[in-house]
Amino acid sequence: MKRVYFKTFGCRTNQFDTQIMMSKLKDFRLTMSESDADIVVVNSCTVTNGADSSVRAYINGIHRKSPNTKVILAGCGSHSKGDELFKSKRVFGVIGHSEKESINSILKIDRPFYQIGDLEHIDSTIVENFIGKSRAFIKIQEGCDFDCSYCIIPSVRGGARSHSEANILTQIEKLASNGFGEFILTGTNVGSYGKDKNSSIAKLLKKISKIRAVRRVRIGSLEPIQIDSEFKEILGEPWIEKHLHIALQHTSDKMLEVMKRRNRFRDDIKLLNEIASLGYAIGTDYIVGHPMEDEVSWREAVDRVKELPLTHIHAFTYSKRDGTASALMKDIVRGDIARERHRELTSIIKEKNLEFRKKNNSNLEVLIESRRDNLYYGYDQYFNRVEVKSKIDITGNWIFLDSVAIEDSKNVALFK
């Protein structure tokens, strides 16, 4: 029986898609060791040039180390770079998002293949276990209807479409019965869930909360305009993680307009202050160095970041993506300037996070996800990393910490 290894790049949606493919293997053996594999399936990311480069470098490394290993390209990179990699014979086969549920039969094909499929598919697979994970990822929707100028994702994931509510709830029920207590709702544009089904993410969350053994629910990145009064009603519930990731992308209104974003700072600061007043940690995505980000725009943006109650950030240095509106724009920001702005931004949020952790250092509930020797690691309800020293194995357990020591980039505790 041939052995298959999965290498996953990118977001939580890709991690979920890998679990789908793993669950479909019937005539192959799953291996967690790349060196043992006869076939390597690369679930790729293409959100930035750097992501493309990482995927290409990994594939080249496989060819150097194991020239007889078959490499199959899956994921978003299949739609943007699959044709090129297939024609250059860097990969044996290419599959699109709609083909992943057929992975078992596809891997039996003994000649090079290119099966890109379509961008309208919705998975029907019920994933009952997450191999190697303490938390479960639940994909609730696919695609995005936004038209942000810098983003290639709608062209490789398709338009927004919701998964079946019944399938989502069944999946969570099965995973909960298999011991999972934390669930992370993921997708391309999570907050758009339900728009095509006369529902909403708030309605879905209320139904998830009624499933026995659901202990904590984390929500993927939300757009500011998706946090409406219905959603705000559930923010006081104990099962929602006390951390929301709200994608601002910038804080200069000029740049938000250039990026074709739907949010503006005046509304953003009002929203974030309202949520922070409920005790929430707040993270965001932010793009630095986008074309037309001049010094005036940047200084305004920095001053506004300082006003916001942000505690976490996923900051990107702008990466040109062919086929997007931003790729055609003038007034390019020099790389060294973009890197310095990235450093300045992340430094500000690091300080904000430190201050938040100093004020929220007790009554922490942590799911332990990994270990190294007698040190264990997990995240608290505010999505802050905690390092725990313990003499007993607590991997996969929920623990309560009355207090923690605050260090520069993490919290530290002793479990007794």
C-alpha positions as CSV (number, residue, x, y, z in Angstrom):
1,M,0.0,0.0,0.0
2,K,1.5,3.3,-1.1
3,R,2.1,5.9,1.6
4,V,0.9,9.5,1.3
5,Y,2.2,12.6,3.1
6,F,0.3,15.9,3.2
7,K,2.2,19.2,3.4
8,T,-0.1,22.2,4.2
9,F,0.7,25.8,3.6
10,G,-1.4,28.8,4.6
11,C,-4.6,29.4,6.4
12,R,-7.0,27.3,8.6
13,T,-9.2,26.7,5.6
14,N,-6.3,24.8,4.0
15,Q,-5.8,22.9,7.2
16,F,-9.4,21.8,7.1
17,D,-9.1,20.9,3.4
18,T,-6.1,18.7,4.3
19,Q,-8.2,16.9,6.9
20,I,-10.9,16.2,4.3
21,M,-8.3,14.7,2.0
22,M,-6.8,12.6,4.8
23,S,-10.3,11.3,5.7
24,K,-10.9,10.1,2.1
25,L,-7.8,7.9,1.8
26,K,-9.0,4.3,1.6
27,D,-6.5,2.6,-0.6
28,F,-3.4,4.4,0.7
29,R,-1.6,4.6,4.0
30,L,-1.3,8.1,5.6
31,T,2.2,8.8,6.9
32,M,3.3,11.7,9.0
33,S,6.9,11.4,7.7
34,E,7.8,13.1,4.4
35,S,10.8,10.8,4.0
36,D,8.6,7.7,4.1
37,A,6.2,8.9,1.4
38,D,5.6,7.6,-2.1
39,I,3.3,10.5,-2.8
40,V,3.4,14.0,-1.4
41,V,0.3,16.1,-1.6
42,V,1.1,19.8,-1.3
43,N,-1.9,21.9,-0.2
44,S,-0.7,25.2,-1.3
45,C,-1.3,28.9,-0.5
46,T,-1.0,31.7,-3.0
47,V,-2.1,34.8,-1.0
48,T,1.4,36.5,-1.5
49,N,4.4,36.1,-3.7
50,G,6.2,34.8,-0.6
51,A,3.6,32.0,-0.2
52,D,4.1,31.0,-3.9
53,S,7.9,31.0,-3.3
54,S,7.6,28.8,-0.2
55,V,5.5,26.3,-2.1
56,R,7.9,26.2,-5.1
57,A,11.0,25.9,-2.8
58,Y,9.3,23.0,-1.0
59,I,8.5,21.2,-4.2
60,N,12.1,21.7,-5.4
61,G,13.4,20.3,-2.2
62,I,11.3,17.1,-2.6
63,H,12.8,16.6,-6.1
64,R,16.3,17.0,-4.7
65,K,15.8,14.7,-1.7
66,S,13.4,12.1,-3.2
67,P,13.4,12.3,-7.1
68,N,11.1,9.3,-7.4
69,T,8.4,10.7,-5.1
70,K,5.2,11.9,-6.9
71,V,4.2,15.4,-6.0
72,I,0.6,16.4,-6.3
73,L,-0.3,20.1,-6.1
74,A,-3.6,21.1,-4.4
75,G,-5.0,24.2,-2.8
76,C,-5.2,27.8,-4.0
77,G,-1.8,27.6,-5.8
78,S,-3.3,25.1,-8.1
79,H,-5.5,27.8,-9.6
80,S,-2.8,30.4,-9.9
81,K,0.4,28.5,-10.5
82,G,-0.7,24.9,-11.3
83,D,-0.6,25.2,-15.0
84,E,3.0,26.6,-14.9
85,L,4.2,23.9,-12.5
86,F,2.5,21.1,-14.4
87,K,3.9,22.1,-17.8
88,S,7.4,22.4,-16.3
89,K,7.0,18.9,-14.9
90,R,7.7,20.1,-11.3
91,V,4.5,18.3,-10.2
92,F,3.1,15.0,-11.3
93,G,-0.5,16.1,-11.0
94,V,-2.7,19.2,-10.2
95,I,-6.1,19.2,-8.5
96,G,-8.4,22.1,-7.8
97,H,-10.6,22.6,-4.7
98,S,-13.6,20.8,-6.2
99,E,-11.5,17.6,-6.6
100,K,-10.2,17.0,-3.1
101,E,-13.0,14.8,-2.0
102,S,-12.0,12.4,-4.9
103,I,-8.4,12.3,-3.7
104,N,-8.4,8.5,-3.2
105,S,-9.3,7.7,-6.9
106,I,-7.2,10.6,-8.2
107,L,-4.1,9.3,-6.5
108,K,-4.5,6.0,-8.4
109,I,-4.0,7.7,-11.8
110,D,-0.7,6.5,-13.2
111,R,-0.1,9.2,-15.7
112,P,0.5,13.0,-15.2
113,F,-2.9,14.7,-14.7
114,Y,-4.3,18.2,-14.5
115,Q,-7.8,18.2,-12.9
116,I,-8.5,21.8,-11.9
117,G,-12.3,21.4,-11.6
118,D,-14.5,24.5,-10.8
119,L,-14.9,27.2,-8.2
120,E,-18.5,26.6,-7.3
121,H,-18.0,23.4,-5.3
122,I,-19.2,23.0,-1.7
123,D,-17.8,20.1,0.4
124,S,-20.2,17.6,1.8
125,T,-17.6,15.6,3.8
126,I,-18.2,15.2,7.5
127,V,-14.8,15.3,9.2
128,E,-15.0,13.3,12.5
129,N,-11.4,13.7,13.7
130,F,-8.5,16.1,13.3
131,I,-5.2,14.2,13.1
132,G,-2.5,15.7,15.3
133,K,-4.7,18.5,16.6
134,S,-6.1,19.5,20.0
135,R,-8.6,21.9,18.4
136,A,-11.0,21.3,15.5
137,F,-11.3,23.5,12.5
138,I,-14.8,23.8,11.0
139,K,-15.1,25.3,7.5
140,I,-18.5,27.0,7.3
141,Q,-18.2,28.7,3.9
142,E,-16.1,29.1,0.8
143,G,-15.2,32.1,-1.4
144,C,-15.6,35.9,-1.1
145,D,-17.7,38.5,-2.9
146,F,-15.5,41.4,-1.8
147,D,-13.4,43.1,-4.4
148,C,-10.4,44.4,-2.5
149,S,-7.9,45.7,-5.0
150,Y,-4.9,43.7,-3.6
151,C,-6.5,40.3,-3.2
152,I,-6.3,37.3,-5.5
153,I,-8.3,35.0,-3.3
154,P,-11.8,35.4,-5.0
155,S,-10.2,34.3,-8.3
156,V,-8.8,31.1,-6.7
157,R,-11.6,30.4,-4.2
158,G,-14.7,31.7,-6.1
159,G,-17.7,33.7,-4.8
160,A,-19.1,33.4,-1.3
161,R,-21.2,30.3,-0.6
162,S,-22.2,28.8,2.6
163,H,-21.9,25.2,3.7
164,S,-24.9,23.2,4.8
165,E,-25.9,24.1,8.4
166,A,-26.9,20.5,9.0
167,N,-23.5,19.3,8.0
168,I,-21.7,21.9,10.1
169,L,-23.7,20.9,13.2
170,T,-23.4,17.2,12.6
171,Q,-19.6,17.6,12.2
172,I,-19.3,19.5,15.5
173,E,-21.5,16.9,17.2
174,K,-19.2,14.1,16.0
175,L,-16.0,15.9,16.9
176,A,-17.4,16.8,20.3
177,S,-18.2,13.2,20.9
178,N,-14.6,12.3,19.9
179,G,-13.2,14.6,22.6
180,F,-12.8,18.0,21.0
181,G,-14.0,20.9,23.0
182,E,-12.6,23.9,21.1
183,F,-13.9,24.7,17.6
184,I,-12.5,27.3,15.2
185,L,-14.9,28.5,12.5
186,T,-13.0,29.1,9.3
187,G,-13.6,30.0,5.7
188,T,-12.6,32.5,3.1
189,N,-14.9,35.2,4.4
190,V,-16.4,33.7,7.6
191,G,-18.7,36.6,8.3
192,S,-20.6,36.2,5.1
193,Y,-22.0,32.8,6.2
194,G,-25.7,32.5,5.7
195,K,-26.2,35.3,3.2
196,D,-27.2,32.8,0.6
197,K,-29.3,30.7,3.0
198,N,-31.5,33.3,4.8
199,S,-29.3,32.8,7.9
200,S,-26.2,34.5,9.5
201,I,-23.1,33.6,11.5
202,A,-24.8,34.7,14.7
203,K,-27.7,32.3,14.1
204,L,-25.3,29.5,13.4
205,L,-23.3,30.3,16.6
206,K,-26.4,30.1,18.7
207,K,-27.1,26.6,17.4
208,I,-23.5,25.5,17.9
209,S,-23.6,26.6,21.5
210,K,-26.4,24.1,22.2
211,I,-24.3,21.1,21.3
212,R,-23.2,19.3,24.3
213,A,-19.4,19.4,25.1
214,V,-18.8,22.5,23.0
215,R,-16.6,24.4,25.4
216,R,-15.1,27.2,23.4
217,V,-15.8,28.6,19.9
218,R,-13.3,30.8,18.1
219,I,-14.3,32.7,15.0
220,G,-12.1,33.4,12.0
221,S,-11.4,36.8,10.6
222,L,-14.5,39.0,10.4
223,E,-15.1,42.2,8.4
224,P,-16.2,45.2,10.5
225,I,-19.4,45.6,8.5
226,Q,-20.4,42.0,9.4
227,I,-20.5,42.7,13.1
228,D,-24.1,43.7,13.5
229,S,-26.5,44.0,16.4
230,E,-27.5,40.3,16.1
231,F,-23.9,39.3,16.5
232,K,-23.2,41.7,19.3
233,E,-26.0,40.1,21.3
234,I,-24.0,36.9,21.8
235,L,-20.7,38.6,22.8
236,G,-21.5,38.1,26.5
237,E,-21.8,34.3,26.1
238,P,-19.2,32.3,28.0
239,W,-18.5,29.8,25.2
240,I,-17.2,32.5,22.8
241,E,-13.5,33.1,22.9
242,K,-12.8,36.5,24.4
243,H,-10.9,37.5,21.3
244,L,-12.2,38.7,17.9
245,H,-10.1,39.0,14.8
246,I,-11.5,42.0,12.8
247,A,-9.9,42.7,9.5
248,L,-9.2,46.4,9.2
249,Q,-6.3,46.2,6.7
250,H,-5.5,49.9,7.2
251,T,-6.4,52.9,9.3
252,S,-5.9,55.7,6.7
253,D,-9.2,56.4,4.9
254,K,-7.3,57.3,1.8
255,M,-5.6,53.9,1.8
256,L,-8.9,52.1,2.6
257,E,-10.4,53.7,-0.5
258,V,-7.4,52.8,-2.6
259,M,-7.7,49.2,-1.4
260,K,-11.4,49.2,-2.3
261,R,-12.3,48.4,1.3
262,R,-15.8,48.7,2.8
263,N,-14.7,50.0,6.2
264,R,-13.7,53.5,7.4
265,F,-11.8,54.5,10.5
266,R,-14.6,56.5,12.1
267,D,-16.8,53.4,12.2
268,D,-13.9,51.1,13.0
269,I,-12.8,52.9,16.2
270,K,-16.4,53.1,17.5
271,L,-16.9,49.3,16.9
272,L,-13.6,48.3,18.4
273,N,-14.0,50.4,21.5
274,E,-17.5,48.9,22.0
275,I,-16.2,45.4,21.8
276,A,-13.1,46.1,24.0
277,S,-15.4,47.5,26.7
278,L,-16.8,44.0,27.0
279,G,-13.3,42.7,28.0
280,Y,-12.3,41.4,24.6
281,A,-8.9,41.1,23.1
282,I,-9.0,42.3,19.4
283,G,-6.7,41.3,16.6
284,T,-6.6,42.5,13.0
285,D,-5.0,42.1,9.6
286,Y,-3.0,45.0,8.3
287,I,-1.2,45.6,5.0
288,V,1.8,47.8,5.0
289,G,3.5,49.4,2.0
290,H,0.6,49.2,-0.4
291,P,1.0,51.4,-3.5
292,M,0.1,55.1,-2.8
293,E,0.9,54.7,0.9
294,D,2.9,58.0,1.2
295,E,4.4,59.3,4.4
296,V,1.4,61.5,5.2
297,S,-0.9,58.6,4.9
298,W,1.4,56.4,7.0
299,R,1.8,58.9,9.9
300,E,-2.0,59.3,10.0
301,A,-2.4,55.6,10.0
302,V,0.1,55.1,12.9
303,D,-1.5,57.8,15.0
304,R,-4.9,56.0,14.5
305,V,-3.5,52.6,15.4
306,K,-2.3,54.1,18.7
307,E,-5.9,55.1,19.4
308,L,-7.4,51.6,18.7
309,P,-7.7,48.9,21.5
310,L,-5.8,46.3,19.4
311,T,-4.0,43.5,21.1
312,H,-2.9,41.2,18.3
313,I,-2.0,41.8,14.7
314,H,-1.3,39.8,11.5
315,A,0.7,42.4,9.5
316,F,1.7,41.9,5.9
317,T,4.2,43.8,3.8
318,Y,2.3,44.4,0.5
319,S,3.0,41.7,-2.1
320,K,2.1,42.3,-5.7
321,R,-0.3,39.8,-7.1
322,D,-0.7,39.6,-10.9
323,G,-4.3,39.9,-12.0
324,T,-5.3,42.3,-9.2
325,A,-6.1,46.0,-9.5
326,S,-3.2,46.9,-7.1
327,A,-0.7,45.3,-9.4
328,L,-1.3,48.1,-11.9
329,M,-1.0,51.0,-9.5
330,K,1.8,53.5,-9.5
331,D,3.6,55.2,-6.5
332,I,5.2,51.9,-5.3
333,V,6.6,51.9,-1.7
334,R,10.2,51.0,-1.5
335,G,10.9,47.7,0.2
336,D,13.1,49.1,2.9
337,I,10.5,51.7,3.8
338,A,7.7,49.1,3.9
339,R,9.8,46.9,6.2
340,E,10.5,49.8,8.6
341,R,6.8,50.6,8.7
342,H,6.0,46.9,9.4
343,R,8.5,47.0,12.2
344,E,7.0,50.2,13.6
345,L,3.4,48.8,13.4
346,T,4.2,45.4,15.0
347,S,6.1,47.1,17.8
348,I,3.1,49.3,18.7
349,I,0.8,46.3,18.9
350,K,3.4,44.3,20.9
351,E,3.3,47.0,23.6
352,K,-0.5,47.0,23.5
353,N,-0.6,43.2,23.9
354,L,1.8,43.4,26.8
355,E,-0.4,46.0,28.6
356,F,-3.5,43.9,28.0
357,R,-1.8,40.7,29.4
358,K,-0.8,42.6,32.5
359,K,-4.4,43.6,33.1
360,N,-5.8,40.1,32.3
361,N,-3.4,37.7,34.1
362,S,-5.8,35.7,36.2
363,N,-8.6,33.2,35.8
364,L,-7.2,32.0,32.6
365,E,-8.6,28.9,30.8
366,V,-6.0,27.2,28.6
367,L,-6.2,24.3,26.2
368,I,-2.8,22.7,26.2
369,E,-1.8,21.9,22.6
370,S,1.9,20.9,22.5
371,R,4.8,20.1,24.7
372,R,8.6,20.3,24.7
373,D,10.2,18.3,27.5
374,N,8.3,19.4,30.7
375,L,7.1,22.6,29.1
376,Y,3.6,22.8,27.7
377,Y,2.0,25.4,25.4
378,G,-1.5,26.6,24.7
379,Y,-3.7,29.6,24.3
380,D,-5.9,31.3,26.9
381,Q,-9.4,32.7,26.2
382,Y,-7.8,35.9,25.0
383,F,-5.7,34.1,22.4
384,N,-2.5,34.8,24.3
385,R,0.2,32.1,24.3
386,V,0.9,30.5,27.7
387,E,3.9,28.4,28.6
388,V,3.2,26.0,31.5
389,K,5.7,24.0,33.5
390,S,4.3,20.7,34.7
391,K,5.6,17.4,36.1
392,I,2.7,15.5,34.6
393,D,1.6,15.2,31.0
394,I,-1.2,17.7,30.4
395,T,-1.2,17.7,26.6
396,G,-4.7,18.1,25.2
397,N,-6.1,19.0,28.6
398,W,-8.0,22.2,29.7
399,I,-6.4,23.8,32.7
400,F,-7.3,26.8,34.9
401,L,-4.6,29.2,36.0
402,D,-5.3,31.6,38.9
403,S,-2.4,33.7,37.9
404,V,0.5,33.8,35.4
405,A,3.8,35.6,35.1
406,I,3.9,38.2,32.3
407,E,7.0,38.0,30.0
408,D,7.8,39.9,26.9
409,S,6.0,37.7,24.4
410,K,4.1,35.1,26.4
411,N,2.6,34.3,29.8
412,V,4.3,31.7,32.0
413,A,2.8,29.5,34.7
414,L,3.4,26.5,36.9
415,F,0.8,23.8,37.0
416,K,0.5,21.9,40.3
